[in-house]
Amino acid sequence: TFSMPMPDAYKRVLKISNGLKSNDLNVFPVTSHVFMSEDIYGANEAMAPDNDIVIFAQRNDEIYGFDNYLNKFVATDVYEGLSEEFESSEEFFE
């Protein structure tokens, strides 16, 4: 489980599709399936074991999630640190 409610924008994505894979962008599904072997829980266990961020998506070296310390949605380059902050889940999932 996560320390936050599921964002409305993420729920809207999941209503259309259980995960999304497009142009190197992976929006993690709630449950894995034949096209996406890693679900949101497995991705977070592997990439954010300290629960400092809840990861919803990944593109190449960037992870997209909710930073529990900043209390904001962020895009973070895994090698260079924070690259962008978003004010809302709608802006984040655009």
Secondary structure as UniProt FT lines:
FT   HELIX           8..16
FT   STRAND          20..22
FT   TURN            23..24
FT   STRAND          25..27
FT   TURN            34..35
FT   HELIX           40..47
FT   TURN            49..50
FT   STRAND          53..59
FT   TURN            60..61
FT   STRAND          62..67
FT   TURN            68..71
FT   STRAND          72..77
FT   TURN            78..80
FT   STRAND          81..86
FT   HELIX           89..92
//
